[in-house]
Amino acid sequence: MLEVALSLGLLLLMGSSTIYLIHSQSPAGGPDTDTGKGAMLARSMIDSLRESSYAAVSAGCDTVYGRFIRRVYVSTDRDKEHKSVEVLVSWPLTADHTLTFNTLIGNDAYKSH
């Protein structure tokens, strides 16, 4: 009787461990998960900069989820009508990878209504 109870306990432990392992894995795998999160973080930063005022678009750096480093570089064109924005997201703790996204943001003050 003890052997049966012990076997059932081990079987339940193995089953729950397998279910946890399956649910913790992304269908795309480990590196794709970080790449997807990095792309999402870069895209969200670009979207938030596009929604802010032209004067508020500025360079900066932050850490997201404790392992993704997001850097924003901004340069103004000579005509002061556009800002070139470059967003770099890297995750050096799990892999030495970097994603770079670029966009132009226009100064809406010069648009005619």
Secondary structure, DSSP 8 states (H G I E B T S, - for coil): -HHHHHHHHHHHHHHHHHHHHHHHS-TT-HHHHHHHHHHHHHHHHHHHHHHS-GGG---EEEEETTTEEEEEEEEE-TTSSEEEEEEEEE-TTT---EEEEEEEEE-GGG---
